[in-house]
Amino acid sequence: MKIAAIVDEKGNAIPFGEPGTVILFSREGEEWFVIDRFDYDLGEQYGLGDLKESTQALGSKLGDCRTMLLRDVSGYPRTLLLELGFTLWSIEGAPEHYLDRVMKLTAEAAEARAAVVTANQVSTPNELPVPKPLDGSCSGIYTIDISAAQVCGGSHNSREILIPFFKTTQFNRIDILCDHVPKWFSNELAEMKLNYATEPVKNGRWLVSVRSNAHRNGHRSGCSSCG
């Protein structure tokens, strides 16, 4: 596994956009090694076009590494990194202290994604997917592939399918596979006292995890946010 980090001159993680050094770690056997190191500086003045070009160049230089540790990133830079397929981790201090934990949680997330995909396999093209329990009916965890739900029948949208579930079902978490995060989530989920985190998956799709306020366990999002 490869993990990138952006650090200052003391080797501590810094926010994306500040001048610093990108370090690329690689796991070989039981040890981590630094396999690349280079300066990264956007400069004092840059436009959105410069930011996009610089971020894409960074992604190309990191090759197949799509895991990044940094202190913070938000706004358009965060969107650019997510679009490039990066999983972002917010850390404090030296990245070396986090490498094993990130590797472990990344493997667990991959297993969870595989379980979600398997649970959402539809038996026939015309079958309308509905949220279904994951890991047993008493786990409180549900999943749905909302993209398949929208395609089926051509007249269903995410609001029609999910809002009745949110209002009538007691749940701890629902993992939603989708082609894009529904725009209504930011306002309407807050009104229902629900929080969510996002994470990019393969083929430009997203995994959105929605949790009830009663189960606000901090977690990584794609997403790199906590809910």
Secondary structure, 3 states (H helix, E strand, C coil): CEEEEEECCCCCECCCCCCEEEEEEEEECCEEEEEEEEEECCCCCCCHHHHHHHHHHHHHHCCCCCEEEECCCCHHHHHHHHHCCCEEEECCCCHHHCHHHHHHHHHHHHHHHHHHHHHCCCCCCCCCCCCEECCCCCCCEEEEEHHHHHHHHHCCCHHHHHHHHHHHCCCCEEEEEECCCCCCHHHHHHHCCEEEEEEECHHHCEEEEEEEHHHCCCCCCCCCCCC
